[in-house]
Amino acid sequence: MSAAMEVPLLSDLDGLAVEVGPPESLGLASVTCWADDGSVVTLRWDEIAKSVHVRWTESGEDRLIVEREAVTKVSVRENSGRVEFWVWSDGGSLGGQLVVRVGERVHVSDALLRR
């Protein structure tokens, strides 16, 4: 049996500038954050499937949609006045890190590398 996907406790997100969606079912959660420029970023995770879905919209239009499988860890934190979504994945031959920073604007860094 593979290791469980590490995710934040939803109660630990209470002090952050995010909206935590009501749990849809066991292991599913979503967190939404707004940038100063009006952009909206939603991070959804599924602990059972070990997957995440990130959606960034600006003026009602999709700017970026990222799906990631084989996720090992999800982190939501605040750093220098920005909310940061961190996602680590390890699919054996592929591994990577997705970072979405939401502050004045949205900045995305996505590294997915072969091992």
C-alpha positions in Angstrom: 0.0 0.0 0.0 1.4 3.4 -0.9 1.8 6.3 1.5 -1.1 8.6 2.2 -1.2 12.0 0.5 -0.3 14.7 3.0 -2.8 17.6 3.0 -3.4 20.5 5.4 -6.1 20.3 8.0 -8.9 22.5 6.9 -9.1 24.0 10.4 -5.4 25.2 10.0 -6.5 27.4 7.1 -8.8 29.5 9.2 -6.4 32.4 9.6 -5.4 32.6 5.9 -7.0 34.8 3.2 -8.8 31.9 1.6 -12.2 30.4 1.3 -12.5 26.8 2.2 -15.2 25.0 0.3 -17.5 22.6 2.2 -16.2 19.1 1.9 -18.0 17.4 -1.0 -17.2 13.9 0.4 -14.5 12.1 2.3 -11.0 13.1 1.1 -12.2 15.9 -1.2 -11.5 19.6 -0.4 -11.2 22.9 -2.2 -9.6 26.2 -1.3 -10.1 29.5 -3.2 -8.1 32.7 -3.1 -8.4 36.1 -4.8 -5.5 38.2 -6.2 -5.6 42.0 -6.0 -6.1 42.2 -9.7 -9.3 40.2 -9.5 -8.0 36.8 -10.5 -9.3 33.8 -8.8 -7.4 30.6 -8.0 -9.0 27.4 -6.8 -7.1 24.3 -5.6 -9.1 21.1 -5.2 -7.6 17.9 -4.0 -8.7 14.3 -3.8 -6.8 12.3 -1.1 -8.2 9.0 -2.3 -7.1 9.5 -6.0 -4.0 11.4 -4.9 -4.7 14.2 -7.4 -5.2 17.9 -7.5 -6.9 20.3 -9.9 -5.8 24.0 -10.0 -7.9 26.5 -11.9 -6.9 30.2 -12.4 -9.5 32.5 -13.9 -9.2 36.2 -14.8 -12.2 38.3 -15.8 -14.3 35.2 -15.9 -12.0 33.5 -18.4 -9.8 30.5 -17.7 -6.1 31.4 -17.7 -4.7 28.1 -16.6 -6.0 24.7 -15.6 -3.6 22.1 -14.2 -4.3 18.5 -13.3 -1.7 16.6 -11.3 -1.7 12.9 -10.4 0.5 10.9 -8.1 0.5 13.8 -5.6 2.4 13.2 -2.3 1.8 16.5 -0.5 -0.3 19.6 -0.7 0.5 22.8 1.3 -1.4 26.0 1.7 0.5 28.8 3.4 0.9 32.6 3.6 4.3 34.1 2.8 5.1 37.8 2.5 1.4 38.8 2.2 0.7 36.2 -0.5 -1.1 32.9 -0.3 0.9 30.0 -1.7 -0.4 26.7 -2.9 2.4 24.0 -3.1 1.9 20.6 -4.7 4.5 17.9 -4.7 4.1 14.8 -7.0 6.1 11.6 -7.5 5.0 9.2 -10.2 8.1 7.0 -10.2 9.8 8.2 -13.4 8.3 11.7 -13.1 8.4 14.0 -10.2 7.8 17.7 -9.6 6.6 20.7 -7.8 3.8 23.1 -8.6 3.7 26.4 -6.8 0.9 29.0 -7.3 1.4 32.3 -5.5 -1.6 34.6 -5.2 -1.0 38.2 -4.1 -1.1 41.4 -6.2 -1.2 39.0 -9.2 -1.0 35.3 -9.8 2.4 33.6 -10.4 2.7 30.0 -11.3 5.9 27.8 -11.3 5.5 24.2 -12.5 8.5 21.9 -12.7 7.8 18.3 -13.8 11.0 16.3 -14.4 12.0 12.9 -15.4 14.2 11.0 -12.9 
